[in-house]
Amino acid sequence: MNLFEIKTAPIPKKVSKRVGRGSGSGKGTSCGRGLRGQKKRQGNTDLVVFEGGIMPLFRRLPKRGFQHDRFDDLWVTVNVEDLNCFQDGEEVNLESVTQKGIVKFAKSKKTARLKILGKGELTVQNLKIKAYKVSEKAKEQLEKAKATLEILKIMKKVKKSRRRKSS
């Protein structure tokens, strides 16, 4: 026996009741929606979380537990064409990029890292670049512009053990 040889019985389709077709049909006049109110009106979508206009319970309760965004690394991306605002021989790192106003990022993030992408042309020569990641196209652009590139290593945080030392 093969799968294509199996024949299934047709699933019966439930026919919906026609509403608004006279009081003798059982769903006449108000069409089974009641007399007045929001649920009688056309276009009502009854949301599960809707509580009549008051602040819903899921928004009133405090958010607890693990939230990953506190531990995520923030990658700040800069294109090669944006580096043209630097002078010849100047150093390019995360601080200098933010001081020039190329990138705005949350200063509270201590783990912000710089990544250089290869869009555009680089006209400035001899830049000293310190970044965590550089794309292939950006490397080619930087080599043409005789820029020195230092790729920084990502240091992983060492977890401290919570066990108390027995004395």
NUROBA-140363 format. One line per field, with one value per atom (N, C-alpha, C): atom name; residue number from 1; x, y, z; residue in one letter. Coordinates in nm, 3 decimals. Example, Ala and Ser with C-alpha at 12.3 -4.5 7.8 and 13.67 -1.06 7.14 Angstrom:
residues 2
atome	c(N, CA, C, N, CA, C)
num	c(1, 1, 1, 2, 2, 2)
X	c(1.319, 1.230, 1.320, 1.285, 1.367, 1.290)
Y	c(-0.569, -0.450, -0.330, -0.225, -0.106, 0.003)
Z	c(0.780, 0.780, 0.780, 0.708, 0.714, 0.787)
residu	c(A, A, A, S, S, S)
***
This chain:
residues 167
atome	c(N, CA, C, N, CA, C, N, CA, C, N, CA, C, N, CA, C, N, CA, C, N, CA, C, N, CA, C, N, CA, C, N, CA, C, N, CA, C, N, CA, C, N, CA, C, N, CA, C, N, CA, C, N, CA, C, N, CA, C, N, CA, C, N, CA, C, N, CA, C, N, CA, C, N, CA, C, N, CA, C, N, CA, C, N, CA, C, N, CA, C, N, CA, C, N, CA, C, N, CA, C, N, CA, C, N, CA, C, N, CA, C, N, CA, C, N, CA, C, N, CA, C, N, CA, C, N, CA, C, N, CA, C, N, CA, C, N, CA, C, N, CA, C, N, CA, C, N, CA, C, N, CA, C, N, CA, C, N, CA, C, N, CA, C, N, CA, C, N, CA, C, N, CA, C, N, CA, C, N, CA, C, N, CA, C, N, CA, C, N, CA, C, N, CA, C, N, CA, C, N, CA, C, N, CA, C, N, CA, C, N, CA, C, N, CA, C, N, CA, C, N, CA, C, N, CA, C, N, CA, C, N, CA, C, N, CA, C, N, CA, C, N, CA, C, N, CA, C, N, CA, C, N, CA, C, N, CA, C, N, CA, C, N, CA, C, N, CA, C, N, CA, C, N, CA, C, N, CA, C, N, CA, C, N, CA, C, N, CA, C, N, CA, C, N, CA, C, N, CA, C, N, CA, C, N, CA, C, N, CA, C, N, CA, C, N, CA, C, N, CA, C, N, CA, C, N, CA, C, N, CA, C, N, CA, C, N, CA, C, N, CA, C, N, CA, C, N, CA, C, N, CA, C, N, CA, C, N, CA, C, N, CA, C, N, CA, C, N, CA, C, N, CA, C, N, CA, C, N, CA, C, N, CA, C, N, CA, C, N, CA, C, N, CA, C, N, CA, C, N, CA, C, N, CA, C, N, CA, C, N, CA, C, N, CA, C, N, CA, C, N, CA, C, N, CA, C, N, CA, C, N, CA, C, N, CA, C, N, CA, C, N, CA, C, N, CA, C, N, CA, C, N, CA, C, N, CA, C, N, CA, C, N, CA, C, N, CA, C, N, CA, C, N, CA, C, N, CA, C, N, CA, C, N, CA, C, N, CA, C, N, CA, C, N, CA, C, N, CA, C, N, CA, C, N, CA, C, N, CA, C, N, CA, C, N, CA, C, N, CA, C, N, CA, C, N, CA, C, N, CA, C, N, CA, C, N, CA, C, N, CA, C, N, CA, C, N, CA, C, N, CA, C, N, CA, C, N, CA, C, N, CA, C, N, CA, C, N, CA, C, N, CA, C, N, CA, C, N, CA, C, N, CA, C)
num	c(1, 1, 1, 2, 2, 2, 3, 3, 3, 4, 4, 4, 5, 5, 5, 6, 6, 6, 7, 7, 7, 8, 8, 8, 9, 9, 9, 10, 10, 10, 11, 11, 11, 12, 12, 12, 13, 13, 13, 14, 14, 14, 15, 15, 15, 16, 16, 16, 17, 17, 17, 18, 18, 18, 19, 19, 19, 20, 20, 20, 21, 21, 21, 22, 22, 22, 23, 23, 23, 24, 24, 24, 25, 25, 25, 26, 26, 26, 27, 27, 27, 28, 28, 28, 29, 29, 29, 30, 30, 30, 31, 31, 31, 32, 32, 32, 33, 33, 33, 34, 34, 34, 35, 35, 35, 36, 36, 36, 37, 37, 37, 38, 38, 38, 39, 39, 39, 40, 40, 40, 41, 41, 41, 42, 42, 42, 43, 43, 43, 44, 44, 44, 45, 45, 45, 46, 46, 46, 47, 47, 47, 48, 48, 48, 49, 49, 49, 50, 50, 50, 51, 51, 51, 52, 52, 52, 53, 53, 53, 54, 54, 54, 55, 55, 55, 56, 56, 56, 57, 57, 57, 58, 58, 58, 59, 59, 59, 60, 60, 60, 61, 61, 61, 62, 62, 62, 63, 63, 63, 64, 64, 64, 65, 65, 65, 66, 66, 66, 67, 67, 67, 68, 68, 68, 69, 69, 69, 70, 70, 70, 71, 71, 71, 72, 72, 72, 73, 73, 73, 74, 74, 74, 75, 75, 75, 76, 76, 76, 77, 77, 77, 78, 78, 78, 79, 79, 79, 80, 80, 80, 81, 81, 81, 82, 82, 82, 83, 83, 83, 84, 84, 84, 85, 85, 85, 86, 86, 86, 87, 87, 87, 88, 88, 88, 89, 89, 89, 90, 90, 90, 91, 91, 91, 92, 92, 92, 93, 93, 93, 94, 94, 94, 95, 95, 95, 96, 96, 96, 97, 97, 97, 98, 98, 98, 99, 99, 99, 100, 100, 100, 101, 101, 101, 102, 102, 102, 103, 103, 103, 104, 104, 104, 105, 105, 105, 106, 106, 106, 107, 107, 107, 108, 108, 108, 109, 109, 109, 110, 110, 110, 111, 111, 111, 112, 112, 112, 113, 113, 113, 114, 114, 114, 115, 115, 115, 116, 116, 116, 117, 117, 117, 118, 118, 118, 119, 119, 119, 120, 120, 120, 121, 121, 121, 122, 122, 122, 123, 123, 123, 124, 124, 124, 125, 125, 125, 126, 126, 126, 127, 127, 127, 128, 128, 128, 129, 129, 129, 130, 130, 130, 131, 131, 131, 132, 132, 132, 133, 133, 133, 134, 134, 134, 135, 135, 135, 136, 136, 136, 137, 137, 137, 138, 138, 138, 139, 139, 139, 140, 140, 140, 141, 141, 141, 142, 142, 142, 143, 143, 143, 144, 144, 144, 145, 145, 145, 146, 146, 146, 147, 147, 147, 148, 148, 148, 149, 149, 149, 150, 150, 150, 151, 151, 151, 152, 152, 152, 153, 153, 153, 154, 154, 154, 155, 155, 155, 156, 156, 156, 157, 157, 157, 158, 158, 158, 159, 159, 159, 160, 160, 160, 161, 161, 161, 162, 162, 162, 163, 163, 163, 164, 164, 164, 165, 165, 165, 166, 166, 166, 167, 167, 167)
X	c(0.084, 0.000, 0.088, 0.052, 0.122, 0.034, 0.098, 0.023, -0.082, -0.050, -0.145, -0.266, -0.260, -0.372, -0.475, -0.437, -0.528, -0.635, -0.760, -0.871, -0.937, -0.956, -1.018, -1.161, -1.243, -1.382, -1.384, -1.472, -1.479, -1.526, -1.462, -1.497, -1.620, -1.728, -1.849, -1.826, -1.874, -1.858, -1.982, -1.960, -2.072, -2.124, -2.252, -2.314, -2.352, -2.308, -2.338, -2.484, -2.541, -2.682, -2.698, -2.798, -2.825, -2.897, -2.837, -2.894, -2.962, -3.056, -3.125, -3.228, -3.287, -3.385, -3.524, -3.562, -3.696, -3.697, -3.797, -3.804, -3.837, -3.895, -3.928, -3.806, -3.695, -3.576, -3.498, -3.526, -3.453, -3.333, -3.288, -3.177, -3.217, -3.334, -3.382, -3.352, -3.405, -3.393, -3.251, -3.209, -3.075, -2.968, -3.005, -2.911, -2.832, -2.886, -2.818, -2.709, -2.699, -2.593, -2.641, -2.764, -2.814, -2.871, -2.901, -2.971, -2.877, -2.794, -2.710, -2.565, -2.480, -2.344, -2.241, -2.117, -2.003, -2.005, -2.048, -2.044, -2.154, -2.254, -2.358, -2.312, -2.224, -2.187, -2.101, -2.105, -2.027, -1.879, -1.790, -1.647, -1.586, -1.663, -1.609, -1.518, -1.395, -1.306, -1.282, -1.330, -1.326, -1.189, -1.100, -0.966, -0.970, -0.887, -0.884, -0.834, -0.739, -0.678, -0.757, -0.861, -0.936, -1.021, -1.011, -1.082, -1.172, -1.236, -1.334, -1.273, -1.151, -1.090, -0.994, -0.998, -0.901, -0.768, -0.664, -0.532, -0.533, -0.495, -0.501, -0.407, -0.442, -0.368, -0.222, -0.195, -0.056, 0.030, -0.031, 0.046, 0.056, -0.037, -0.031, 0.072, 0.095, 0.186, 0.330, 0.420, 0.561, 0.623, 0.719, 0.789, 0.903, 0.899, 1.001, 1.064, 1.174, 1.240, 1.352, 1.395, 1.512, 1.475, 1.549, 1.533, 1.669, 1.677, 1.805, 1.871, 1.794, 1.852, 1.954, 1.950, 2.051, 2.189, 2.194, 2.320, 2.364, 2.280, 2.315, 2.424, 2.507, 2.610, 2.551, 2.588, 2.541, 2.647, 2.614, 2.707, 2.677, 2.776, 2.764, 2.828, 2.748, 2.799, 2.826, 2.941, 2.982, 3.028, 2.980, 3.024, 3.156, 3.231, 3.361, 3.345, 3.237, 3.216, 3.197, 3.152, 3.135, 3.269, 3.374, 3.506, 3.578, 3.518, 3.580, 3.581, 3.505, 3.505, 3.628, 3.708, 3.830, 3.945, 4.047, 4.167, 4.263, 4.362, 4.464, 4.543, 4.561, 4.640, 4.569, 4.442, 4.368, 4.326, 4.304, 4.263, 4.111, 4.061, 3.917, 3.885, 3.807, 3.755, 3.613, 3.554, 3.415, 3.393, 3.485, 3.471, 3.481, 3.578, 3.595, 3.479, 3.422, 3.307, 3.185, 3.166, 3.053, 3.077, 3.201, 3.231, 3.208, 3.235, 3.210, 3.061, 2.979, 2.835, 2.792, 2.878, 2.842, 2.740, 2.760, 2.675, 2.628, 2.503, 2.451, 2.408, 2.456, 2.416, 2.402, 2.338, 2.313, 2.445, 2.475, 2.601, 2.602, 2.480, 2.473, 2.525, 2.529, 2.580, 2.732, 2.788, 2.933, 2.991, 2.906, 2.955, 2.935, 2.929, 2.914, 3.043, 3.026, 3.141, 3.127, 3.238, 3.240, 3.262, 3.178, 3.193, 3.194, 3.288, 3.300, 3.253, 3.160, 3.104, 3.159, 3.145, 3.216, 3.140, 3.037, 2.962, 3.036, 3.051, 3.110, 3.260, 3.317, 3.460, 3.529, 3.652, 3.731, 3.835, 3.830, 3.924, 4.036, 4.019, 4.119, 4.227, 4.352, 4.464, 4.515, 4.582, 4.657, 4.575, 4.453, 4.374, 4.421, 4.412, 4.443, 4.310, 4.267, 4.133, 4.141, 4.059, 4.045, 3.898, 3.871, 3.734, 3.732, 3.613, 3.599, 3.575, 3.504, 3.479, 3.490, 3.537, 3.547, 3.503, 3.416, 3.369, 3.478, 3.461, 3.561, 3.577, 3.466, 3.471, 3.537, 3.510, 3.571, 3.722, 3.768, 3.912, 3.982, 3.918, 3.975, 3.985, 3.882, 3.880, 3.990, 4.007, 4.106, 4.249, 4.269, 4.402, 4.439, 4.341, 4.366, 4.403, 4.340, 4.364, 4.484, 4.555, 4.673, 4.644, 4.531, 4.492, 4.544, 4.589, 4.631, 4.509, 4.489, 4.369, 4.406, 4.345, 4.366, 4.232, 4.221, 4.097, 4.106, 4.015, 4.014, 3.946, 3.989, 3.929, 3.817, 3.715, 3.602, 3.637, 3.642, 3.673, 3.544, 3.540, 3.421, 3.426, 3.307, 3.299, 3.317, 3.393, 3.415, 3.309, 3.238, 3.133, 3.196, 3.150, 3.198, 3.109, 3.171, 3.091, 3.021, 2.901, 2.821, 2.839, 2.914, 2.935, 3.029, 2.994, 3.081, 3.191, 3.307, 3.419, 3.407, 3.422, 3.414, 3.550, 3.543, 3.668, 3.699)
Y	c(-0.120, 0.000, 0.125, 0.222, 0.348, 0.460, 0.573, 0.687, 0.738, 0.735, 0.791, 0.699, 0.573, 0.482, 0.496, 0.566, 0.582, 0.683, 0.646, 0.736, 0.775, 0.903, 0.952, 0.996, 0.988, 1.033, 1.185, 1.244, 1.390, 1.448, 1.558, 1.624, 1.709, 1.687, 1.766, 1.913, 2.001, 2.145, 2.197, 2.267, 2.320, 2.445, 2.445, 2.559, 2.660, 2.785, 2.887, 2.928, 2.960, 3.000, 3.138, 3.157, 3.287, 3.373, 3.487, 3.574, 3.694, 3.752, 3.871, 3.842, 3.724, 3.685, 3.662, 3.753, 3.746, 3.679, 3.714, 3.666, 3.519, 3.459, 3.317, 3.228, 3.282, 3.200, 3.169, 3.243, 3.222, 3.313, 3.373, 3.469, 3.596, 3.642, 3.762, 3.886, 3.998, 4.132, 4.165, 4.115, 4.150, 4.050, 3.949, 3.850, 3.774, 3.760, 3.684, 3.760, 3.892, 3.971, 4.044, 4.037, 4.112, 4.244, 4.332, 4.455, 4.572, 4.609, 4.727, 4.699, 4.794, 4.786, 4.761, 4.755, 4.744, 4.612, 4.506, 4.375, 4.360, 4.446, 4.441, 4.510, 4.607, 4.691, 4.615, 4.662, 4.604, 4.641, 4.549, 4.575, 4.547, 4.491, 4.460, 4.338, 4.354, 4.239, 4.223, 4.116, 4.094, 4.042, 4.131, 4.091, 4.020, 3.920, 3.843, 3.931, 4.022, 4.102, 4.228, 4.257, 4.381, 4.370, 4.471, 4.468, 4.589, 4.631, 4.738, 4.877, 4.895, 5.026, 5.052, 4.969, 4.987, 4.924, 4.956, 4.903, 4.751, 4.677, 4.532, 4.475, 4.357, 4.294, 4.271, 4.231, 4.202, 4.327, 4.446, 4.569, 4.623, 4.582, 4.628, 4.551, 4.427, 4.343, 4.379, 4.370, 4.401, 4.292, 4.334, 4.239, 4.178, 4.048, 3.981, 3.871, 3.820, 3.709, 3.755, 3.667, 3.692, 3.772, 3.880, 3.959, 3.968, 3.916, 3.895, 4.024, 4.130, 4.252, 4.319, 4.287, 4.343, 4.284, 4.164, 4.094, 4.091, 4.139, 4.138, 4.239, 4.207, 4.300, 4.393, 4.519, 4.617, 4.635, 4.602, 4.617, 4.747, 4.835, 4.964, 4.949, 4.966, 4.947, 5.081, 5.090, 5.211, 5.170, 5.241, 5.214, 5.286, 5.236, 5.293, 5.438, 5.469, 5.605, 5.705, 5.658, 5.747, 5.788, 5.713, 5.742, 5.856, 5.909, 6.019, 6.150, 6.158, 6.281, 6.291, 6.184, 6.186, 6.247, 6.298, 6.354, 6.241, 6.270, 6.170, 6.132, 6.001, 5.952, 5.953, 5.985, 5.992, 5.852, 5.836, 5.707, 5.696, 5.579, 5.553, 5.441, 5.472, 5.371, 5.411, 5.338, 5.362, 5.502, 5.548, 5.680, 5.791, 5.778, 5.883, 5.886, 5.772, 5.766, 5.834, 5.815, 5.880, 6.029, 6.070, 6.212, 6.287, 6.222, 6.284, 6.289, 6.216, 6.217, 6.121, 6.027, 5.930, 5.831, 5.792, 5.692, 5.744, 5.716, 5.745, 5.612, 5.581, 5.456, 5.482, 5.387, 5.400, 5.395, 5.501, 5.505, 5.409, 5.363, 5.270, 5.132, 5.104, 4.975, 4.975, 4.899, 4.892, 4.797, 4.711, 4.609, 4.649, 4.779, 4.823, 4.794, 4.741, 4.703, 4.760, 4.795, 4.860, 4.757, 4.766, 4.682, 4.774, 4.750, 4.834, 4.756, 4.818, 4.758, 4.828, 4.765, 4.811, 4.897, 4.967, 5.049, 5.179, 5.214, 5.342, 5.334, 5.452, 5.466, 5.541, 5.505, 5.572, 5.660, 5.790, 5.884, 5.925, 5.906, 5.944, 5.837, 5.878, 5.785, 5.765, 5.652, 5.622, 5.631, 5.584, 5.581, 5.466, 5.486, 5.381, 5.334, 5.215, 5.168, 5.058, 5.073, 4.970, 4.928, 4.805, 4.755, 4.608, 4.560, 4.420, 4.331, 4.386, 4.310, 4.403, 4.347, 4.421, 4.327, 4.374, 4.290, 4.277, 4.178, 4.151, 4.272, 4.329, 4.444, 4.564, 4.581, 4.692, 4.672, 4.548, 4.521, 4.562, 4.530, 4.568, 4.720, 4.791, 4.937, 4.996, 4.939, 4.991, 4.963, 4.849, 4.819, 4.916, 4.953, 5.050, 5.186, 5.221, 5.351, 5.347, 5.236, 5.219, 5.244, 5.196, 5.212, 5.094, 5.121, 5.013, 4.966, 4.836, 4.778, 4.691, 4.719, 4.637, 4.578, 4.445, 4.378, 4.338, 4.394, 4.368, 4.236, 4.172, 4.044, 4.069, 3.986, 3.994, 3.913, 3.983, 3.916, 3.866, 3.738, 3.681, 3.704, 3.728, 3.752, 3.621, 3.627, 3.509, 3.508, 3.396, 3.385, 3.352, 3.423, 3.396, 3.286, 3.193, 3.088, 3.144, 3.098, 3.150, 3.067, 2.960, 2.877, 2.946, 2.936, 2.992, 2.893, 2.949, 2.862, 2.821, 2.694, 2.647, 2.670, 2.721, 2.750, 2.650)
Z	c(0.000, 0.000, 0.000, -0.080, -0.088, -0.036, -0.007, 0.047, -0.050, -0.181, -0.277, -0.299, -0.248, -0.262, -0.150, -0.044, 0.069, 0.033, 0.054, 0.025, 0.156, 0.175, 0.297, 0.266, 0.367, 0.352, 0.345, 0.266, 0.260, 0.393, 0.432, 0.558, 0.534, 0.612, 0.589, 0.624, 0.539, 0.559, 0.630, 0.742, 0.818, 0.747, 0.720, 0.654, 0.761, 0.743, 0.843, 0.833, 0.950, 0.956, 0.896, 0.811, 0.749, 0.852, 0.884, 0.986, 0.921, 0.996, 0.947, 0.841, 0.843, 0.742, 0.805, 0.894, 0.953, 1.088, 1.167, 1.306, 1.313, 1.210, 1.212, 1.196, 1.151, 1.127, 1.254, 1.361, 1.486, 1.501, 1.392, 1.398, 1.323, 1.349, 1.281, 1.363, 1.329, 1.390, 1.436, 1.551, 1.602, 1.560, 1.485, 1.430, 1.536, 1.656, 1.760, 1.832, 1.808, 1.871, 1.997, 2.030, 2.145, 2.101, 2.199, 2.166, 2.137, 2.232, 2.210, 2.253, 2.226, 2.278, 2.171, 2.218, 2.127, 2.050, 2.115, 2.050, 1.946, 1.948, 1.846, 1.718, 1.730, 1.617, 1.516, 1.396, 1.289, 1.307, 1.275, 1.283, 1.419, 1.511, 1.643, 1.635, 1.683, 1.698, 1.847, 1.900, 2.044, 2.084, 2.127, 2.168, 2.302, 2.317, 2.440, 2.555, 2.528, 2.633, 2.664, 2.587, 2.608, 2.733, 2.821, 2.949, 2.966, 2.858, 2.869, 2.877, 2.835, 2.835, 2.949, 3.054, 3.162, 3.121, 3.193, 3.163, 3.178, 3.073, 3.080, 3.185, 3.230, 3.339, 3.301, 3.178, 3.139, 3.137, 3.128, 3.134, 3.276, 3.363, 3.502, 3.584, 3.548, 3.627, 3.596, 3.694, 3.668, 3.581, 3.499, 3.414, 3.497, 3.509, 3.588, 3.507, 3.559, 3.492, 3.403, 3.317, 3.234, 3.111, 3.086, 2.965, 2.898, 2.779, 2.713, 2.666, 2.646, 2.589, 2.681, 2.810, 2.900, 2.874, 2.818, 2.799, 2.653, 2.562, 2.421, 2.392, 2.295, 2.250, 2.147, 2.155, 2.059, 1.952, 1.827, 1.717, 1.646, 1.643, 1.576, 1.439, 1.333, 1.197, 1.132, 1.065, 0.994, 0.855, 0.753, 0.617, 0.589, 0.491, 0.455, 0.409, 0.338, 0.289, 0.403, 0.520, 0.635, 0.697, 0.669, 0.726, 0.654, 0.548, 0.473, 0.551, 0.660, 0.739, 0.830, 0.840, 0.920, 0.840, 0.910, 0.848, 0.813, 0.730, 0.695, 0.821, 0.843, 0.954, 1.089, 1.092, 1.217, 1.263, 1.394, 1.448, 1.448, 1.404, 1.398, 1.496, 1.597, 1.689, 1.728, 1.821, 1.855, 1.913, 1.996, 2.058, 1.953, 1.862, 1.761, 1.663, 1.634, 1.543, 1.605, 1.736, 1.803, 1.820, 1.843, 1.856, 1.725, 1.611, 1.482, 1.448, 1.522, 1.498, 1.389, 1.351, 1.249, 1.305, 1.430, 1.494, 1.628, 1.660, 1.793, 1.852, 1.970, 2.035, 2.183, 2.250, 2.394, 2.469, 2.544, 2.618, 2.736, 2.775, 2.887, 2.848, 2.718, 2.673, 2.679, 2.770, 2.782, 2.679, 2.622, 2.530, 2.384, 2.354, 2.215, 2.139, 2.016, 1.935, 1.795, 1.735, 1.604, 1.494, 1.389, 1.271, 1.150, 1.057, 0.939, 0.817, 0.743, 0.623, 0.499, 0.382, 0.264, 0.166, 0.206, 0.111, 0.084, -0.043, -0.081, -0.108, -0.133, -0.162, -0.048, -0.021, 0.083, 0.014, 0.042, -0.021, 0.073, 0.203, 0.302, 0.309, 0.328, 0.330, 0.474, 0.497, 0.619, 0.748, 0.747, 0.871, 0.959, 1.092, 1.188, 1.246, 1.207, 1.240, 1.344, 1.450, 1.553, 1.555, 1.511, 1.505, 1.542, 1.577, 1.614, 1.492, 1.391, 1.268, 1.148, 1.037, 0.912, 0.800, 0.711, 0.601, 0.496, 0.407, 0.302, 0.210, 0.168, 0.078, 0.145, 0.275, 0.349, 0.361, 0.377, 0.385, 0.256, 0.143, 0.014, 0.002, 0.044, 0.037, 0.125, 0.245, 0.339, 0.291, 0.226, 0.171, 0.060, -0.022, -0.129, -0.072, 0.041, 0.103, 0.200, 0.205, 0.290, 0.437, 0.482, 0.623, 0.702, 0.826, 0.915, 0.993, 0.993, 1.052, 1.171, 1.284, 1.404, 1.444, 1.435, 1.471, 1.617, 1.696, 1.840, 1.871, 1.977, 2.017, 2.117, 2.107, 2.199, 2.323, 2.435, 2.561, 2.622, 2.653, 2.715, 2.865, 2.919, 3.063, 3.138, 3.244, 3.327, 3.436, 3.444, 3.545, 3.679, 3.780, 3.915, 3.975, 4.045, 4.106, 4.229, 4.249, 4.361, 4.487, 4.477, 4.594, 4.692, 4.816, 4.919, 4.951, 4.971, 5.005, 5.151, 5.175, 5.313, 5.382, 5.502, 5.572, 5.680)
residu	c(M, M, M, N, N, N, L, L, L, F, F, F, E, E, E, I, I, I, K, K, K, T, T, T, A, A, A, P, P, P, I, I, I, P, P, P, K, K, K, K, K, K, V, V, V, S, S, S, K, K, K, R, R, R, V, V, V, G, G, G, R, R, R, G, G, G, S, S, S, G, G, G, S, S, S, G, G, G, K, K, K, G, G, G, T, T, T, S, S, S, C, C, C, G, G, G, R, R, R, G, G, G, L, L, L, R, R, R, G, G, G, Q, Q, Q, K, K, K, K, K, K, R, R, R, Q, Q, Q, G, G, G, N, N, N, T, T, T, D, D, D, L, L, L, V, V, V, V, V, V, F, F, F, E, E, E, G, G, G, G, G, G, I, I, I, M, M, M, P, P, P, L, L, L, F, F, F, R, R, R, R, R, R, L, L, L, P, P, P, K, K, K, R, R, R, G, G, G, F, F, F, Q, Q, Q, H, H, H, D, D, D, R, R, R, F, F, F, D, D, D, D, D, D, L, L, L, W, W, W, V, V, V, T, T, T, V, V, V, N, N, N, V, V, V, E, E, E, D, D, D, L, L, L, N, N, N, C, C, C, F, F, F, Q, Q, Q, D, D, D, G, G, G, E, E, E, E, E, E, V, V, V, N, N, N, L, L, L, E, E, E, S, S, S, V, V, V, T, T, T, Q, Q, Q, K, K, K, G, G, G, I, I, I, V, V, V, K, K, K, F, F, F, A, A, A, K, K, K, S, S, S, K, K, K, K, K, K, T, T, T, A, A, A, R, R, R, L, L, L, K, K, K, I, I, I, L, L, L, G, G, G, K, K, K, G, G, G, E, E, E, L, L, L, T, T, T, V, V, V, Q, Q, Q, N, N, N, L, L, L, K, K, K, I, I, I, K, K, K, A, A, A, Y, Y, Y, K, K, K, V, V, V, S, S, S, E, E, E, K, K, K, A, A, A, K, K, K, E, E, E, Q, Q, Q, L, L, L, E, E, E, K, K, K, A, A, A, K, K, K, A, A, A, T, T, T, L, L, L, E, E, E, I, I, I, L, L, L, K, K, K, I, I, I, M, M, M, K, K, K, K, K, K, V, V, V, K, K, K, K, K, K, S, S, S, R, R, R, R, R, R, R, R, R, K, K, K, S, S, S, S, S, S)
***
